[in-house]
Amino acid sequence: MNGAESLVHSLLASGVDTCFCNPGTSEMHFVAALDRIPGMHCVLGLFEGVVTGAADGYARMAGKPAATLLHCGPGLANGLANLHNARRASTPMVNIVGDQATYHRPNDPPLTADAEGWARGVSGWVRTAEDVATVGADAAAAVQAATIAPGQIATLILPSDTSWNPGGVVAEPLPRLPTPLAAPNQVDDAAAVLRRGGAGVVLMLAHNALTDAGLDLAHRIATATGCQLFADTAGRIPRGAGRTPLQRVPYVVDAAVAAMAGTRHLILCGARKPVTFFAYPGKPTTSIPHAAEVHVLARREQDCLEALARLADTLGAPQAPPPDNGARPDIGRGPLTPESFAATLGALMPEGAIIADESITYGRGLGPYTQGAPRHDWLVPTGGAIGGGMPLATGAAVGAPGRRVINLQADGSAMYTVQSLWTQAREQLDVTTVLLSNRKYQILLGELANVGANPGRTALEMMDLGNPDLDWRKLAEGMGVEAARTDTADGFADLLAASLARKGPFLIELLI
Ligand SMILES: Cc1ncc(C[n+]2csc(CCOP(=O)(O)OP(=O)(O)O)c2C)c(N)n1
């Protein structure tokens, strides 16, 4: 058995059975091993940003890490932005990065780069395999590291001779490391705040508090005390009928400050204290008032769900009647607007839908329209690096077969990782892409004004995607995905309904 074979066997033994790949010469033995050893689902991405973003989407839905296969430092570097998004979502992931043979590296061949250095900025665990005999053990350690709560990226760099040399040893899976519990005083402090009355108290949830069990507990606590419930920017937010609705801190600073204005106490359950995306001249950088007190019910690496359960018990919060999320909206008719678009989505999205939301400006009003829709999960590119949406949708469809993925996708962001469509076609994934074609970087037009800059011709041209116009039907069809275009609310409703009734990927170019 060579090192590559021991690596594949060890990954499978540790429960990693899906690998998003973009290989090169130094990974040929790994690819050959994938061929010989059954059980690993290999998915090709035609750019590394697709590979890493898809591994992120997969893990968010499957609840376990995928592996990626990346080619040397530059291949890893191409995938960094979506690794950044995955890191901000605390997504578990195991990167396998092929590299020069140990004895060839000193010759400084062209693809030699500081792969470890590039990996370190996004990974919680980095190791370069040094010996064929321990490659299997390295793989098991990588999986163990990736699954440390709340989840992190583990990167194993694999010199090609550790891959092809004989003497590989399959490693047994390592136990999952226990998640520390919140200390008693963390729970007691939160309970004391809530006992004084929930008005002005915000409970902000993240990680495993954002599960059905966590939402039920939070609903009990909120019903008993009157506190408000918020979700932190998170990898996956469960939503829809019967589930406690959570507020989100808006992106726009003034709206964020307004949303949090009444906060006297902020209780963090795995969440970060909310800060604005950027600083703007003369504006605050945190959305909560300065006088608000911050309490930590659970730190991100602690068991947030368990802390929430102890808090509910300490408060004696009884079972509460199910939340009323309001009725599902009717299909949006009349002119095509963000509201009619949102209403149609809320009216038609099926039970179990997965929404991969990179709608940027056009989707800001989606929350209330989709709250009463059947149960679904909401995924966003958590790190603000655009180009995450299409890969997330692709990986989510691999990680949750049988569920329909709806990718709400702004056009500018789509162009970063448009190759995702090809993977969707090849894997025949059930993804409906709603391509929101405004032919501009609309958000940046707003940002230009927010920073107080003057919109001159050159500045405006840097935010204009027209001249030439992108033809999304041709782009999609050129990658094997059927597509149709519409610029009306009725047309959107018809196309969305039709796409949901079929198998495989479909793209709706919505001229907005
Ligand atoms: C990796 C990365 N590159 C660039 C940016 C800066 N950026 C933020 S939003 C944006 C444009 C988004 O345009 P689009 O996706 O078309 O959405 P719209 O604003 O039109 O709704 C850009 C370039 C970023 N956030 N991340």
The ligand as an SDF file (V2000), in Angstrom:
LIG
                    3D

 26 27  0  0  0  0  0  0  0  0999 V2000
  -13.6650   38.4120   -2.7450 C   0  0  0  0  0  0  0  0  0  0  0  0
  -14.2790   39.7600   -2.7950 C   0  0  0  0  0  0  0  0  0  0  0  0
  -13.9480   40.6090   -3.7920 N   0  0  0  0  0  0  0  0  0  0  0  0
  -14.5280   41.8210   -3.8580 C   0  0  0  0  0  0  0  0  0  0  0  0
  -15.4190   42.2310   -2.9180 C   0  0  0  0  0  0  0  0  0  0  0  0
  -16.0040   43.6410   -2.9460 C   0  0  0  0  0  0  0  0  0  0  0  0
  -17.4100   43.5910   -3.3190 N   0  0  0  0  0  0  0  0  0  0  0  0
  -18.3740   43.5500   -2.3960 C   0  0  0  0  0  0  0  0  0  0  0  0
  -19.8810   43.5390   -3.0300 S   0  0  0  0  0  0  0  0  0  0  0  0
  -19.2780   43.6390   -4.6100 C   0  0  0  0  0  0  0  0  0  0  0  0
  -20.1850   43.7110   -5.7790 C   0  0  0  0  0  0  0  0  0  0  0  0
  -21.4130   42.8710   -5.6590 C   0  0  0  0  0  0  0  0  0  0  0  0
  -22.1600   42.9980   -6.8420 O   0  0  0  0  0  0  0  0  0  0  0  0
  -23.2910   41.9790   -7.1930 P   0  0  0  0  0  0  0  0  0  0  0  0
  -22.8860   40.6140   -6.7870 O   0  0  0  0  0  0  0  0  0  0  0  0
  -23.6630   42.1440   -8.6190 O   0  0  0  0  0  0  0  0  0  0  0  0
  -24.4960   42.3900   -6.2570 O   0  0  0  0  0  0  0  0  0  0  0  0
  -25.3410   43.7560   -6.2410 P   0  0  0  0  0  0  0  0  0  0  0  0
  -24.5440   44.6910   -5.3900 O   0  0  0  0  0  0  0  0  0  0  0  0
  -25.4810   44.2470   -7.6450 O   0  0  0  0  0  0  0  0  0  0  0  0
  -26.6310   43.4240   -5.6020 O   0  0  0  0  0  0  0  0  0  0  0  0
  -17.8940   43.6590   -4.5950 C   0  0  0  0  0  0  0  0  0  0  0  0
  -17.0500   43.6940   -5.8110 C   0  0  0  0  0  0  0  0  0  0  0  0
  -15.7390   41.3020   -1.8870 C   0  0  0  0  0  0  0  0  0  0  0  0
  -16.6060   41.5720   -0.9120 N   0  0  0  0  0  0  0  0  0  0  0  0
  -15.1680   40.0810   -1.8720 N   0  0  0  0  0  0  0  0  0  0  0  0
  1  2  1  0
  2  3  1  0
  2 26  2  0
  3  4  2  0
  4  5  1  0
  5  6  1  0
  5 24  2  0
  6  7  1  0
  7  8  2  0
  7 22  1  0
  8  9  1  0
  9 10  1  0
 10 11  1  0
 10 22  2  0
 11 12  1  0
 12 13  1  0
 13 14  1  0
 14 15  2  0
 14 16  1  0
 14 17  1  0
 17 18  1  0
 18 19  2  0
 18 20  1  0
 18 21  1  0
 22 23  1  0
 24 25  1  0
 24 26  1  0
M  CHG  1   7   1
M  END
$$$$
